[in-house]
Amino acid sequence: MASKTPSSSNTLLLRRQLAELTKHPVEGFSAGLVEDNNLFEWEILIIGPPDTLYEGGFFKARLSFPPEFPLLPPKMRFITPMWHPNIYSDGQVCISILHPPGEDQYGYEDSGERWLPIHSVESILLSVISLLSSEKPNLDSPANVDAAKEVREDLAGYRKKVRKLVRRSAEEAFD
């Protein structure tokens, strides 16, 4: 049975990834620790990708790493309110690489699309930016059924709601 306490190897891995992102920032997001003494809780700021519905927005999120990281994926949750078919109403992000390794019991994903220990914080955040950049969100297995329904039935209404959240996120970022 695997231990639930973080080992020095996973804290070292997280420390290394944080140092790399600090030294070599990636366009579109920034990452830091919620508390200096806890490598397992990260604050994320995603800048709305250019030429998308989310352009101009500043979206705060949290990455919470399990003690078993990198064998198991972190959880990512937006603190900033989001309206997207693949983001639960509580902000939890639903993308394949954040799903535990192995076969998908519902058959929506190949095991190769799910979490692998080679994924990094950078690859997760680039996947989330890609999710926000996509013209057509995945409506096959939506996390937010109401947002998916609105995309299908009232795309103009969906876009208006997202733009409103983007404006609010930008205003709050500078408060």
Buried (B, 14 or more C-beta within 10 A) or exposed (E): EEEEEBEEEBBEBBEEBBEBBEEEEBEBBBBEBEEEEEBBEBBBBBBBBEEBBBBBBBBBBBBEBBBBBBBBBBEBBBEBBBBBBBBBEEBBBBBBBBBEEEEBEEEEBEEEEBBBEEBBBBEBBBBBBEBBBBEEBBBEBBBBEEBBBBBEEEEEEBBEBBBEBBEEBBEEBEE
